[in-house]
Amino acid sequence: MTAGAFVRKQSKFRGRPEGGPERHHLYVALACPWSQRAAIVRAVVGLDALGISYADPYRDERGWAFTGGRFTDDINGFDFLKAAYLATEPEYDGRISVPVLWDKEEGRIVSNESADIVVFLNEWAGGDLYPEALRGEIDELNEWIYSEFQNGVYRAGFSRTQEAYDEAFRGVFAAMERLEERLQDRRYLAGEQITLADWRLLPTLLRFDAVYHTHFRCNGKKLVENPNLLRYTTDLYQQPHVAETFALDEIKRHYYTTHDELNPKRIIPAGPLDLGFTS
């Protein structure tokens, strides 16, 4: 491994839910891309039976918080999501991440892995976002898009050495070019049908110009400079119920006020003035 490289910690809880969506609850923060993918899938498959709570975009050393108003936990009354982790494993001292799929009957976390959660939501809704015939292709897409592009922007942003940053930067823009080429002759990643691969990718694209290009130093190229990717992002963003899961103010507040090592003065950039996919 390259010296100074950012290594993401693995999700701790990887169980499967028992019972249906009404037995469970989803904790998310719309500022977080991994959370937004779960919120998107819940919205597009119409899984209203699964309740949802939103954490405040600002996160300090205590982790994701419920500060009142929109950011309230009406199920357990938690002030911090850490309480859910401690309820599940009293000695837990690891990373507090979102999304979290919570079992209301057993009072515990089922899963805090977004890749698994979106599959569960699709299954509950009887959805067709992960069709058997396309699963091999979807899994292959998810693997390289995550490692090079979605996690790549974090590897660039949190690199501790120039070598680690350069390696991550190259991976991000090689993946961006690969995506741009793939979408040259197809509407979605796996063809003419929207799949989980698309909903998993979209949150990273929505954040790219507003956050990753500047905050994580991924300034090789902007989303708006890739016509195929921009068309694709606009298409997905305009699908029913997707825009309501995109909270740009929360996203910018989270990134620019939470990572003090990258932005110690916590000044939130005003731009970009045109994201390209919202008009």
N, C-alpha and C positions, 0 to 999 in steps of 0.2 A: 504494500500500500504506500502511496506517495506521502511523504512527510507533510504534516500539517493539513491533511485532508479531513473534511467533515464526514463523520460517520453517524448516520441516523440510528437511534435505538429502536429495536424491534418492539412491536406491540406485545404487551404482556398477556392480554386476555383474548383468546381465539376460539371461544366456544360457539356452539350452534344454539339458536333459540328453541325453546320448547313452547308449544302453543302458538297462537296467532298474534297478529300485530296489536290487538287490544290489550294483551297481557304485558306489552312492552312500552318503553318510552325512549325517545331519541334526544340526546343532549348534543348540541352543536354550537359552534361559533361561526357565523357567516364570514368572519374575517379570515378564517382558515380554509385553504383550498381542499384539504382532506374532508373537512366538515361539509363544505358546500357541495361536494359530489354526492354525499348522502342526502342532503336537503333537496338537491335537484331530482334525484331518483324518486324520493318520497313524493315530490310534487308532480312529476310527470306521469307516474303510474297511478296517481290519485289515492294514495294510501292514507286517507284521513283518519282511519282507525288507530294509527300510530301517532300518539301525542309527541309534541316536540317542545323543547325549551332552548332558549338562546342565551349564550354566555356573553358577557361584556367583551368588547374587542380589546380593551386594555388588559394586559396580563403582567403581573409582577412576579416576585419570587414565590408567592403563594399559589400561583396558577390561575386557571380560568375561574372567574367569579360571576356571581349573580348579584347585581347591584340594585335591582329594583326596576319597576316599570317594565319596559320591553324585555329586560334581562332578568327575569324572575323564574325561579324553579317552583312551579305550582304543584309538583308531584311530591317532592320530599322536603321542600323548604331549605335546600342546601344554600349556604352562602358562598361556598367554594366547591368546585367539582371534585376536589381532593376528597371530600367526604364520601363520595360514591366509591372511590378507590379503597378507602379505609374500611368502608362497610363490607366490601368484597374480600379484602385481604388486610386485616388489621395492622400487619407489620409492613405494609407496602411503603417503599421509599423511593420508587422510580419516577419516571416522567409522567406528568398528568397531561394527557392529550385528549383531543376531540377528533372525531365524534365518539360517543359512547352509546351503546345499545344496552338499555337497563331492563332487567326483569322485575316488574313491579310486585309480583307474587313472592318471589324469593328474596327480593331486596338486594340484588347483586348485579354487577356488570356481566353481561354475556360476552360482549366483544368491544374492543376499542381499536379494531382494525378496519379502516374504511373500505378496503378492497373486499373484505368479507361481508361487511354490512350492506353494501349496495346489492350484492348477490341475494342476501336474505330478503331485502325489500322487494326486489324483482320477483322472487319466488312467492312471497306472500300475496302479491298483487296478481299473480298468474300472468306476469308480463312476458314479453318476447324480446327483452333487451340482451339476453344471453342464450340465443338459440343453439341447440345441440349441433347443428350443421356448421356453425361458425365459431364454436368454442375454441378450437385449436388456433384459428387465426386471431381471435380476440385476445387469447392468453399471450400469444406471441407479441402482439401489438402492445399490450399492457406492460410487458416485461421491459422492452427497450425504451418505450416512451417514459416509463417511470424512472428507470435507472439513468438515462442520459439527459432527459429533458426536465421532467417534473422534479425529481430529486437533484438533478444537475444544477438547477438555479440556486438551490440551497448550498450545494457543495461549492459553488462559486462564491456565494455571499459570505459563507462562514469559513472559507479557506484561511489557514494560518500561515501559509507560505505562498510565494509567487508561483512556484512549480505546481502546487495543488490547484491554485486558481486557474492557471493557464490550461491545465488538463481539463478541469470542469468546464471552462469557457468553450474550449474546442468541442467538447461533447454536446453542450447545449445547442450550439449553432450548426453542428453536423446533424443533430436530430431535427432542428427546425427546418433545415434544407430538405431533409428526408421527408418530413411531413408535407412540406410545400410541393414536392414532386409527387408524392402519393396522391394528393388531392387534385392534381392536374386533370385527371380523367375520371374522378369519382366524387360523388357528393359527400359521402361520409367515409370513415376510415375502413369499414369493411364492405363498402359498396353503396347501394341505394337505401340501406336500412340503418337507422340509428341503433347503436348497440351500447352496452356498458363502456366499451372503449372510448366512445365519444363523450359520454357524460363524465368519465374519469379524467379525460384530458382537458375539457372545457375550462374548469376553474383556473388552471395555470395560464391559459391563453387570455382569459379575462383580466388577469393581474399583470400580464407581462409588461406592457408599456407604462403602467401607472406605478409599479413597484419594482419588478425584477430588473428592468432595464437600468434604473437609477440606483436603487437601494442595494441590490445584489451585484451591481457592476456588470450586468449582462448586456452591455451596450454595443454589441456587434451589429445588431439589426433590430428594428422594431416590428411588432406584429403588423402594423399598418403598412409596412413596406413589403409584405408578402401577400400578393393578391389572392392566392388560393386559400391560404390560411385565414385571411380576413373575411373572405366570402363565407367560408365554412363556419367561422366563429359567429358571424352575423346571423347565419341561418339557424344555428343552434340557440343562440341568445333569443331569437324571435319565436322559438317554439313556445307553446302555451305553458305558463307558470314558471318559466325559467328566470325571467328578469326579476321576479320577486325574491329570488334567492341571492341576488347580486347586490351587495351593499358596499358601494365604493368608499363611502365615508368611513365605514367600519374597517374596511380593508386597509386604507391608508393610515387611519389612526393606530391600528394594531402594529403594523410593520414599522412605522416611523417613530412610534413612542415606546415600543417594547424592547427593541434591540439597541440598547445604549452604546454598545461597542461599535456599532455601525453609524449611529446618528445620536451622539451624546447630547446635543442641544434639543432634540425632539421637535425640530421644525418640520412641519408637514408640507411637502411641495403642493403648490396649487394646481399644477397640471397633471397629466396632459389635458389640453383644452378640448381635444376631440379624440375619443377612443376609437372611432371608426365603426364600431358595431352597434352603437346605441341609437343612431339616427335613422 
